[in-house]
């Protein structure tokens, strides 16, 4: 795994070129409604999320290692889905740390809670969030992890404000997102530069992009809470 640091001038140019004021060119209204279905077939989604060939599954250990999580820290996985990353986060923070698995799907939250109990991972707390808030207390976490979920934020300004509030000073925001290329261009509303500009405008400082060898469909960005 290789760490790539963007030169400050490059980042500045990207932010100037693409600002949060630009209109979305993909309509994502209602994108999340299916996940709120009380009859959601969780097992189907769990198999889909944890399938070989899905980059974030294949490279999940490298992604987590790149964050540099310390024992005893508190990590929030916002948009946790069926909990793909939760055992890895639990191992990283240890028994003295905390892992908050946040999702808007009640059935996903139930699934993560049951799996954590089965695996005796008492440091994992599964929480129901909503479209505008993580539901996390102010200054409660050291790391917020958002994987293949940022493009689902229908009100990204409100969600980023909630994430900013939940992070402790100097805390880290990690974004894993799809490159805006075919075939996903129809539901990824903007590209990397646009997302970076939005996040920086919300009070975060870009730190670095992580280059994981072999990963081409997704990118990993680290930000610090300003």
C-alpha positions as CSV (number, residue, x, y, z in Angstrom):
1,X,0.0,0.0,0.0
2,X,1.4,3.4,-1.0
3,X,0.3,6.8,0.5
4,X,-0.1,9.6,-2.0
5,X,-0.1,13.2,-0.7
6,X,-1.6,15.8,-3.0
7,X,0.4,19.0,-3.4
8,X,-1.5,21.9,-1.8
9,X,-1.6,23.8,-5.1
10,X,-3.3,20.8,-6.8
11,X,-5.9,20.6,-4.1
12,X,-6.5,24.3,-4.2
13,X,-7.0,24.2,-8.0
14,X,-9.5,21.4,-7.7
15,X,-11.5,23.3,-5.1
16,X,-11.5,26.5,-7.1
17,X,-12.5,24.6,-10.3
18,X,-15.4,22.7,-8.6
19,X,-17.3,24.3,-5.8
20,X,-20.3,23.1,-3.7
21,X,-22.5,25.7,-5.4
22,X,-22.5,23.7,-8.6
23,X,-25.8,21.9,-9.2
24,X,-26.0,18.2,-8.9
25,X,-26.3,16.6,-12.3
26,X,-27.8,13.3,-11.0
27,X,-31.1,13.3,-9.1
28,X,-30.7,11.1,-6.0
29,X,-34.0,12.0,-4.4
30,X,-35.5,8.9,-2.8
31,X,-32.4,6.9,-3.3
32,X,-32.5,5.6,0.2
33,X,-36.2,4.7,0.6
34,X,-35.7,1.0,-0.2
35,X,-33.4,0.6,2.8
36,X,-36.0,1.7,5.2
37,X,-38.4,-1.1,4.3
38,X,-39.3,-3.0,7.4
39,X,-39.3,-6.2,5.3
40,X,-35.9,-5.6,3.8
41,X,-34.2,-8.9,3.0
42,X,-31.0,-8.4,5.0
43,X,-29.3,-11.6,4.1
44,X,-29.5,-10.8,0.4
45,X,-27.8,-7.5,1.1
46,X,-25.2,-9.1,3.4
47,X,-24.2,-11.5,0.6
48,X,-24.0,-8.6,-1.9
49,X,-21.9,-6.4,0.4
50,X,-19.5,-9.2,1.3
51,X,-19.0,-10.6,-2.2
52,X,-15.6,-11.3,-3.8
53,X,-15.0,-8.9,-6.7
54,X,-16.5,-5.9,-4.8
55,X,-13.4,-3.8,-4.2
56,X,-14.2,-2.6,-0.7
57,X,-14.7,-6.2,0.4
58,X,-11.5,-7.5,-1.3
59,X,-9.4,-4.6,0.1
60,X,-11.2,-4.1,3.4
61,X,-8.1,-5.0,5.5
62,X,-5.9,-2.5,3.5
63,X,-8.5,0.2,3.8
64,X,-8.8,-0.2,7.6
65,X,-5.0,-0.4,8.0
66,X,-4.6,2.9,6.1
67,X,-6.6,4.7,8.8
68,X,-4.2,4.1,11.6
69,X,-6.8,3.4,14.3
70,X,-5.3,3.2,17.8
71,X,-6.5,1.0,20.6
72,X,-9.0,2.7,22.8
73,X,-10.3,5.1,20.2
74,X,-13.9,5.5,19.1
75,X,-14.8,4.9,15.5
76,X,-18.1,5.6,13.8
77,X,-19.0,3.7,10.6
78,X,-21.7,6.0,9.0
79,X,-23.6,4.0,6.5
80,X,-22.5,0.7,8.0
81,X,-24.8,-1.5,5.9
82,X,-24.7,-5.0,7.2
83,X,-21.5,-4.4,9.2
84,X,-18.7,-5.5,6.8
85,X,-16.1,-3.4,8.6
86,X,-17.3,-3.7,12.1
87,X,-15.2,-6.8,13.2
88,X,-12.1,-5.1,11.8
89,X,-12.8,-1.9,13.6
90,X,-13.5,-3.8,16.8
91,X,-10.1,-5.5,16.5
92,X,-8.4,-2.2,15.9
93,X,-9.9,-0.3,18.9
94,X,-9.7,-3.3,21.2
95,X,-11.9,-4.0,24.2
96,X,-11.4,-0.5,25.6
97,X,-12.5,1.3,22.4
98,X,-15.9,1.9,20.8
99,X,-17.3,1.2,17.4
100,X,-20.6,2.9,16.4
101,X,-22.3,1.3,13.4
102,X,-24.8,3.9,12.1
103,X,-27.3,3.2,9.4
104,X,-30.7,4.5,8.3
105,X,-32.0,0.9,7.7
106,X,-33.6,-0.5,10.8
107,X,-33.1,-4.1,9.5
108,X,-29.4,-3.5,9.0
109,X,-29.0,-2.1,12.5
110,X,-30.8,-5.1,13.9
111,X,-28.5,-7.4,11.9
112,X,-25.3,-5.8,13.1
113,X,-26.5,-5.8,16.7
114,X,-27.3,-9.5,16.5
115,X,-23.9,-10.3,14.8
116,X,-22.0,-8.3,17.4
117,X,-23.7,-10.3,20.2
118,X,-23.0,-13.6,18.5
119,X,-19.3,-12.7,18.1
120,X,-19.1,-11.3,21.6
121,X,-18.0,-7.9,20.3
122,X,-19.3,-5.7,23.2
123,X,-17.5,-2.7,21.9
124,X,-19.9,-2.4,18.9
125,X,-23.0,-0.3,19.3
126,X,-25.4,-0.4,16.4
127,X,-27.4,2.9,16.0
128,X,-30.2,4.1,13.8
129,X,-29.5,7.4,12.1
130,X,-31.5,9.4,9.6
131,X,-31.1,11.3,6.4
132,X,-29.8,14.5,8.1
133,X,-28.0,13.3,11.2
134,X,-25.7,10.5,12.5
135,X,-27.3,10.6,15.9
136,X,-23.9,10.6,17.5
137,X,-23.2,12.8,20.5
138,X,-21.1,15.8,20.2
139,X,-17.3,15.2,20.4
140,X,-17.8,11.4,20.8
141,X,-15.5,9.8,18.2
142,X,-12.0,10.0,16.9
143,X,-12.7,8.6,13.4
144,X,-15.7,8.7,11.1
145,X,-15.7,6.2,8.3
146,X,-18.0,6.6,5.3
147,X,-17.7,3.8,2.7
148,X,-19.7,3.9,-0.5
149,X,-22.3,6.0,1.3
150,X,-21.4,9.7,0.7
151,X,-23.1,9.6,-2.6
152,X,-26.3,8.5,-0.8
153,X,-26.4,11.7,1.4
154,X,-29.4,13.5,0.0
155,X,-28.7,16.5,2.3
156,X,-24.9,16.3,2.4
157,X,-24.5,19.6,4.2
158,X,-26.6,18.5,7.1
159,X,-24.8,15.2,7.3
160,X,-21.4,16.7,7.2
161,X,-22.4,19.2,9.9
162,X,-23.5,16.2,12.0
163,X,-20.2,14.4,11.4
164,X,-18.2,17.5,12.2
165,X,-20.0,17.9,15.4
166,X,-19.5,14.2,16.4
167,X,-15.8,14.3,15.8
168,X,-13.3,15.4,18.4
169,X,-10.9,18.2,17.5
170,X,-8.3,16.9,15.1
171,X,-10.5,13.8,14.4
172,X,-10.3,12.0,11.1
173,X,-13.0,11.6,8.4
174,X,-12.3,8.8,5.9
175,X,-14.3,8.7,2.7
176,X,-14.3,5.6,0.4
177,X,-16.2,6.3,-2.8
178,X,-16.7,5.1,-6.3
179,X,-14.9,6.8,-9.1
180,X,-17.6,8.5,-11.3
181,X,-17.2,6.2,-14.2
182,X,-19.4,3.7,-16.1
183,X,-21.5,1.8,-15.1
184,X,-22.2,3.8,-11.9
185,X,-22.3,7.3,-13.3
186,X,-26.1,7.2,-13.2
187,X,-26.3,7.3,-9.4
188,X,-22.9,8.8,-8.3
189,X,-24.0,12.5,-8.4
190,X,-20.5,14.1,-8.6
191,X,-16.8,13.3,-9.0
192,X,-13.9,13.3,-6.5
193,X,-13.2,17.0,-6.9
194,X,-16.8,18.0,-6.2
195,X,-17.0,15.8,-3.1
196,X,-13.7,17.1,-1.8
197,X,-14.9,20.7,-2.2
198,X,-18.1,19.9,-0.4
199,X,-16.3,18.3,2.5
200,X,-13.7,21.1,2.8
201,X,-16.5,23.7,2.8
202,X,-18.0,21.9,5.8
203,X,-15.0,22.5,8.0
204,X,-12.6,19.7,7.1
205,X,-9.0,19.9,5.9
206,X,-7.9,17.4,3.2
207,X,-5.0,15.3,4.4
208,X,-4.2,12.7,1.8
209,X,-5.5,10.2,-0.8
210,X,-4.6,6.6,-0.1
211,X,-3.4,4.7,-3.1
212,X,-4.1,1.0,-2.6
213,X,-2.5,-1.1,-5.2
214,X,-5.1,-3.0,-7.3
215,X,-8.0,-0.8,-6.3
216,X,-9.3,1.1,-9.4
217,X,-13.1,1.5,-9.0
218,X,-12.9,3.3,-5.6
219,X,-10.8,5.9,-4.0
220,X,-9.9,6.6,-0.3
221,X,-9.7,10.2,1.0
222,X,-8.6,11.3,4.5
223,X,-9.7,14.6,6.0
224,X,-9.1,16.2,9.4
225,X,-11.7,18.1,11.4
226,X,-10.6,21.7,11.3
